[in-house]
Amino acid sequence: MEHDHSRSAAGTCSFRLMPFDRLVEGPSQVALQSIGPSAVSVTYTWNHPDDGPQHGGLLIGAPDDDGTVEAAWFDTWHHQPALMRLHGTHTDAGISLSGTYAEEWGWLIALDLSADGAAPSGMTMSNVIPESALATAPPDSPPVTAGPYEVMVAAWSS
């Protein structure tokens, strides 16, 4: 995860709130900044279709010998004011992170990395619906299944 410089890229980020909603695309930017020899900060912008410009960031620690990493995440629309602690793995291809909120709901972040240390080429965030939430869904709502569904899908190029 060593990076010599700050790297940035632009592209798009698609968003949806519920699994039965369609993904709505908007402009997005990402920047990767090294912190010391092996930790990184990743900041990104995206556009919510109703609430306008948003931004977020990940602070990702150096990987352990087995590739395990810890991270903290913040997003002005999804998760604030507190940071969400995430755990996951780092490989040459990317970083996969997971965390929980509201006791049993889950959040997954997959960050696609290039081998040359350039800015990330993509990011996918997924919400994980717990089985218990299905019992509280309104009877007239569209069918939803427990498990992950993509909430945000970003693609960037340098």
N, C-alpha and C positions, 0 to 999 in steps of 0.2 A: 504494500500500500504506500510505497514511497513516491512522493511527488515533489518535483523541484520548484514548481511555480504554481501560482493561482491559474486555474484554467476555467474557461467559461464557454457556454454554447447556448444556442437558441433553438426553439422548436415549438411544439404544441403539447398541451396537456388536456386530456379529455376527462370529464367528471360526470358522475351520476350519484344520486343519493341512495336510491333503492335498487335492488337487483333487477326489477322489472322496468326501470327507467332506461332511456337510451343515453349513451355517452354523448356529452356535448363538448365539442372541441373549442379550445381557445389558445391564445399565445402563451408561451412559457419560456423562462430562461433558467439556467442552472450555473452555479459556480462551485468549484472545488478548490479548497485552500488547504495546503499542508500545515500541520501543527506539529512542530518537532520532526523527528525522523520518520514517524510512521502513523500518526493519527491524522484525521482529516475532518474538515468542516465542509458540509455540502449545504448550500442554500439554493432555494428555488422560488420562482414566482409562477402563479397560475391565475386563471380568471374564472370566478364562480359565475354561472349564467345569470343569477339574480342579484348577488351581493357584490359583484365586481372584483377588482384586483385583490389577490391574497398572496401570502408568502409563508415559507416555512424553512425549517433547517434541521439537519442532523449533525450531531457531534459524535463521531465514530472513533473509538479507541483503537489502539494498536492490537492486532490479532495475537492471541496466544499461540504457542507452538502447534496446537491442533487446529488453528484457524478460527477459534471461538472469539467473538467480539462482543463488546457492550457498546450501547449507543444511547443517546438522549434525543428525543424528537419534539418539535414544536411546530404548530401550524396555526395560522390566524383564524382559519375556519374550522378545521377538524378537531384540534386539540389545543386548548389554552384555558387558563393562564399557566397551568403547571406543565412541566416536562413529562413526557412518557418515557419510562425506561424500557429499553428493548435489548434483547439478546439474540445472537445468531451466529452465522458463520461467514467467513471471508474466503473467497477463492480468487484465482486470477480473473475469472469471468464476472464476478460481482459479489455483492453482499446481500444476504438474506436475513431479515430481522423479524422478530415477533414480540408482541407485548399484549397485555390485557388491560381492559378498562371496565368500569361499571361492574365489577366483580367477575363476570364470566364472559363478557364480550371480548373478542380478539381483534388484533390489528396486525397486518403483515405488510412489510415493505421489502421489495426486491429492487436493488439498484444495480443496473448493468454498467460494468466498468470495461474500459479498453485496456489492452495490454501495455500501451505506450504511456499511460498515466494522464491521458487527456481527460477532459470533463466527462462525466457520465453520459452515456448515450441513451439511457432510458431509465424509467422508474415505474413500478407498478405498486399501487397500494390497494390492499384488500381488507374489507371489513369481514369479521367472522361472526356469524349469527349463531348464538347458542341454541341448543334444542329447546331450552326452557322458554325462549322468547316466542316460539311458535304458538304456544298456548295462549298468549296474551294478544295475538294479532286480531284485529277486528274481523268479524266473520265475512264481511263484504270486501275485504282487501284481496288483491291478486295473490295467488299462491306463492309462498316463499319456502325454501328449504333451508335447513340448518347447514352451516359451513361457510366457507369463504366465497365472496364475490368481489370482482374488481370495482373499485370506487374511482380510482384515478389511474390513468395510463399516460405517461409522458414519453415523448421521443424527442431527443435533441441531437444536433449535429454542430460540429465546430466550424 
